[in-house]
């Protein structure tokens, strides 16, 4: 897959690639190296477990870390979803479990879009 086509796919999935590459000082290869690591940060199983157990510290740490990773890679759709989780959690803790679960589901949908594209990248352009 051509790099330009892949970057277009990332844009379509909610990553502002121009902004992200700018963060990497114009180094597209470095950006791609880091964006390939995104699936490792998508620890939704652990986030869901912390939510179910109402484990404040673990839930907050995992969600906050995911938000930072998404924001640093300019995965704007995912970052917005995760930010909404943090806003709800900060406002009411675990009082609105259904709402937190729904917001987490939205973030998972966004992450799946990105994961599929990244899987395509790994198949088309294996890591050097």
C-alpha positions as CSV (number, residue, x, y, z in Angstrom):
1,X,0.0,0.0,0.0
2,X,1.3,3.4,-0.9
3,X,2.1,5.6,2.1
4,X,0.0,8.5,0.8
5,X,-3.0,6.1,0.5
6,X,-2.4,4.8,4.0
7,X,-2.2,8.3,5.4
8,X,-5.6,9.1,3.7
9,X,-7.1,6.0,5.4
10,X,-5.8,7.2,8.7
11,X,-7.4,10.7,8.1
12,X,-10.6,9.0,7.2
13,X,-10.5,7.0,10.5
14,X,-10.1,10.2,12.6
15,X,-6.4,10.8,12.7
16,X,-5.3,14.3,11.7
17,X,-2.2,13.1,10.0
18,X,-0.9,16.5,9.1
19,X,-1.1,17.6,12.7
20,X,0.4,14.4,13.9
21,X,3.3,14.5,11.5
22,X,3.9,18.1,12.5
23,X,4.3,16.8,16.1
24,X,6.9,14.5,14.8
25,X,8.7,17.4,13.2
26,X,7.7,16.4,9.7
27,X,9.1,12.9,10.1
28,X,6.4,10.6,8.6
29,X,8.4,7.4,9.2
30,X,8.7,8.2,12.9
31,X,5.0,9.0,13.1
32,X,4.1,5.7,11.4
33,X,6.4,3.9,13.8
34,X,4.5,5.3,16.8
35,X,1.0,5.0,15.3
36,X,1.7,1.3,14.8
37,X,2.0,1.0,18.6
38,X,-1.4,2.4,19.1
39,X,-3.1,-1.0,19.4
40,X,-0.9,-1.7,22.4
41,X,-2.4,1.3,24.2
42,X,-5.9,0.1,23.5
43,X,-6.3,-1.7,26.8
44,X,-10.1,-1.8,26.7
45,X,-10.3,-5.2,28.5
46,X,-8.4,-3.8,31.4
47,X,-10.4,-0.5,31.3
48,X,-13.7,-2.5,31.4
49,X,-12.4,-4.7,34.2
50,X,-11.5,-1.6,36.3
51,X,-15.0,-0.1,35.5
52,X,-16.8,-3.2,36.6
53,X,-14.7,-3.4,39.8
54,X,-15.1,0.3,40.3
55,X,-11.3,0.5,40.7
56,X,-10.9,4.3,40.7
57,X,-7.1,4.4,40.5
58,X,-6.7,1.8,37.7
59,X,-9.7,3.1,35.7
60,X,-8.5,6.7,35.8
61,X,-4.9,5.8,35.0
62,X,-5.8,3.6,32.0
63,X,-8.3,6.0,30.5
64,X,-6.0,9.1,31.1
65,X,-3.1,7.3,29.5
66,X,-5.2,6.3,26.5
67,X,-6.4,9.9,26.1
68,X,-2.8,11.1,26.1
69,X,-1.7,8.6,23.6
70,X,-4.6,9.3,21.3
71,X,-4.1,13.0,21.5
72,X,-0.4,12.8,20.9
73,X,-1.1,10.8,17.7
74,X,-3.8,13.3,16.8
75,X,-6.4,10.4,16.8
76,X,-9.0,13.1,17.3
77,X,-12.1,11.0,17.2
78,X,-10.8,8.5,19.7
79,X,-9.3,11.3,21.9
80,X,-12.7,13.0,22.0
81,X,-14.5,9.8,23.0
82,X,-12.0,9.1,25.8
83,X,-12.1,12.7,27.0
84,X,-15.9,12.3,27.3
85,X,-15.3,9.3,29.6
86,X,-12.9,11.4,31.7
87,X,-15.3,14.3,32.0
88,X,-18.1,12.0,33.1
89,X,-15.9,10.1,35.5
90,X,-14.5,13.3,37.1
91,X,-18.1,14.7,37.4
92,X,-19.7,11.7,39.0
93,X,-17.3,8.9,39.6
94,X,-19.0,5.6,39.1
95,X,-22.5,6.9,39.8
96,X,-23.6,6.6,36.1
97,X,-22.2,3.2,35.2
98,X,-24.5,2.9,32.1
99,X,-23.3,6.2,30.7
100,X,-19.6,5.3,31.3
101,X,-20.2,1.9,29.6
102,X,-21.8,3.6,26.6
103,X,-19.0,6.1,26.3
104,X,-16.5,3.3,26.6
105,X,-18.3,1.5,23.8
106,X,-18.1,4.5,21.5
107,X,-14.3,4.7,22.2
108,X,-14.0,1.0,21.3
109,X,-15.8,1.6,18.0
110,X,-13.4,4.3,17.1
111,X,-10.4,2.2,18.1
112,X,-11.6,-0.7,16.0
113,X,-11.6,1.5,12.9
114,X,-8.0,2.5,13.6
115,X,-6.9,-1.1,14.5
116,X,-8.2,-2.4,11.2
117,X,-6.3,0.2,9.2
118,X,-3.1,-0.4,11.2
119,X,-3.5,-4.1,10.6
120,X,-3.7,-3.3,6.9
121,X,-0.5,-1.3,7.2
122,X,1.3,-4.1,8.9
123,X,0.3,-6.5,6.1
124,X,1.2,-4.1,3.3
125,X,4.3,-2.4,4.8
126,X,5.9,-4.7,7.5
127,X,8.0,-3.0,10.1
128,X,11.6,-2.7,9.0
